[in-house]
Amino acid sequence: MNIYVELTRAFNAGGLVAVLSSGQAVVLHRLAVMSKDGDWILRETGDALEHVLSVLDARNAHYRFGAPLDLQWMRGGWSSHFEFRGEAIRVRTDFVTRPPRLSPQALAALWTAQEGHPLPFVGVRELAELKKTNREKDYVVIGELARLLTDPQEQLLFSRSARDIIALAAQHPALIMALAARRPVLTSAAQGLQDLETALDAERRHLIHANERRLHRYLLAAERWRAMWPVVAQEIEGLPLGEAHRIVVERASGALPQQPEMGEP
């Protein structure tokens, strides 16, 4: 049993509150064999967060550096991180309620789509958005995800292959004009393979830099909390997670802003 699948089922034992995301979702879409960590999108309710904490507490999990798993910070787009020892492996778990690059409408649609699934995990389109990170390897994943899509419009919006885009443009020329405002790189399809490849490379760099700017805002906002963390980590070492959580929330109040500086989302 994949421990991250097992945890997903435990989180959702009383109703849908957690959707498996990121690397584990790539595995479930059969585009990777394994992923070493687990990421989840959680419902933004106090009950959902408390339930997830209780599941982690039962496994003797402890906090890693990050925001408290508390609505005050989750609403600001922060992430919470935990770790525990599984059977001969270290299990790392990461949680958000407002993942980057997913609009409120897309997030609401995700919850609707995953309701009733025995193993809820992020769909292809949402996963492609989430993978627009500052890691080069994630753009290879986006390209493979695009090939899983069946709608030509969505294929054109996410494809990382110049050859695929040119082939799609030949089949659906009207779509290129319709989608150009949303993805300007598509206008280079008519200029040939080399120009389109150059445009795709520039687009990737633009997306990487956008995510770097987003992360930088959070890193700056967390500077004081990061400086405090070694002392906090020592204070909560060995405590049950419920008790440790109360201390982390108390210490983070005033040290970690609930909202980073406003800027590019």
N, C-alpha and C positions, 0 to 999 in steps of 0.2 A: 504494500500500500504506500503510495506517495504521501508523505507526511503533510504536504500542503493541500492535497485533496482531502485528507482526513480532517485537517483543521477547518477547511471550508465547510465541510458537512457539520462539524461541531458548532461553528459560528452560526449556521443557519438552522440549527435543530428546532428552534421555536418559531421560525419564520424567516423570510429573506432579509438579511441585514448585511451580508458581505458578498462581494463579487470578486473572484480571483482575477488578477490583472498581471500586466507586464510579462516577465519571463516565463512564469508558469502558464499564462494564457497562450504564449507562443508555443509551448510544449503541447498544450491541449489542442491547438490548431495543427499539430503535427509538423511544425516547421523547425523544431529542435528536439533533441533527445532528452535534455535535462536543463534545469536552471537551479542554481544553488540557493536562492533566496525566495521568499514568498511576499507578494504584494497584493493588497486588497483595497478595494473601494468600499467604504462603509456607509450605511445610512447615517445621515446627520441627525441622530436623536440621542438623547441621554441614555435611554434604555438599550439601544444598540451598542453604544460604547461600553456601558457597564457589563453587558453580556460578553462581549469580546474580552474584556479584562478578566472576567471570571473564568473563561475558558483558558486563557493564558496563565492565570494564577494556578489553576489545577495542574498545570504542567511545569510549575516552578519557574516561570519565565521572569526575566528581569529587564528593566529599562536599559536601552542603549541611548546614546546622545540623540536628542531630538526634542520635539514638543511633547507636552503631556497629551495623553489620549483623552482630551476634554473638549467640549464644544467651544469653549472660549477661543481655543487656538485652531481647532479643525475648521471653523468658519472662516479663518484667515488664510486657508490654503496650506497650512503647515502639515508636516507628516510626523508620525510617531513610530518609534522603532523599539523592538524587543528581541530577546534572544533566550533560548533554552537548549538544554542538551536532550536530543532524541536518542534513539538507539544507535549509538556509535557515530552520530553526526551532530554538528552544531546547526540548530535551526534558527534562522533569522527571519523576522516577520516585520513588515512595514505597512502602515495604514494611512490612508487619506480619506477625506469625505468630498473634497473638491479638487479632483485631479486636474492638472494643467491641460489646457487645449480642448477640454470638453465643456461645451456651453451648458448652462442650466437645462436647456431643452434636450440636448443630447444625453445629459445625465438622467433626466426624467425618463427618456425613451429607453435607456439602458435598464433601469429598474423594471419598467413595464415588460421589456423583452425577456428578462431573466426570471420573472415571477413564475414559480412552479417548476423550474428546472431542478433536477436532482443534483446537478453540479453547476452552479452559476459561474460563468467566466465571461470576460469581456469579448464582444463580437469583433469581427475582422475590421470593420470601419473604425470603430472606437479605438481599437488597439493600434491601428496605423497612426491615428492622431497622437496617442500617448507616446509612440515611439519616435516622435519628432524631437529628439533630445540633442544633447551636445556630444553624443558618442557616434563615431563614424559607423560602427557595426550595426547600429539600429536602422540605418537607411537601407542596408541590405535586407533586413527583416521587412521593412515597409514595402520594398519591391516585391518580395515573395507574397506578402499579404495581398498586395494589389492583384496578383494572379489568382487569388482565391475568390475575388469578387466577380459577380456575374453581370452586373449592370455596367455597360460601357461608360456611362457618365462617371461612376465611381472609379472605374479602372483608370480613366484619364486624370482624375483628380489625385490619384495616389501612385501611379506607376513611376518607377525609378529607371525604367529601361527606355532608352531613346528608340530602339527598334520596335518595342511594343507600342509606344505612343504613335510612331509614324504609321504602323499597321492599323491602329485604331482610327487614326485621323483619315486614312483612306476609306475606311468602312463607314465612318460617321463624320463627314466633313462639317456638318452643321453644328455638331457638338463643340468643335474646337472654338468657333466664334462665340457660342453661348457660354462657354466655361472660361474664356480667356480672362475675364475680369477677376474671377476667383483664383485662377492659376495662370499668371502671365507667361510662364515658361512654355505653355502650349502654343503660343504664337510662333515659336521657333521651329515647330514641326515642319512648316512649309519650306524652311531654309536648308533642310538636309540634316543628315546624321551628325556630322561634326559640330555644326552650330547648336543643335539641340543638346548634344552631350555637354557642350560648354555651358549652356544655359542651365542644365540640370545640376552641374557641379556648382555653379554660382548659387542656385536655389538652395542646395544642401548647406552651403556655407552660411547663407542668410538665416536658415532655420536653426543651425547650430549656434550662431551668435545670439539669436533671439532667446534661446533657452539659457545661454550663459548669462545674459542680462537678467533674466528672471531669477535664476539661482543666486546671482550676486546680490540682489535685493534682500533675499532671505538670509544669506550669509552675513551681510552687514547688520541686519536686524538682530541676529542671534549672537553677536560678538560678546556681549556681556554675559549671556547665558552660557556660552561655551567656556568662558573663563571661570565661571562658577561650577561647571559640571563636575570636575574631579572631586570637589568637596562634597557635592550632592551625591555623587555615585558612591562615595565612601560611606556617607550617612545612611543610604538605603541598602547597602550590601547585606545580603542574608535575610532581609525582611520579606514577609509575604507580599505579593505584588499589590494587593489591596491597600496595605499600610504604606508601602513605598509610593504608590500612586498619590496618596493624599499629601505626602511630603513633597513630591515632585511638583504637584500643582501649587502648593503653598510657596515653594522656593521660586518657581517660575513667575509667579505673580509679581509684576513690577520689574522683572529682569528680562523677560521675553515678551516683546510686544505682541498683542493678539493679531494685529495686522501689520505686515511690513510696509515700508513706504510705498505709496501708490506709484505705479509706473506700468510698463508693458506687462500684460498678464501672461 
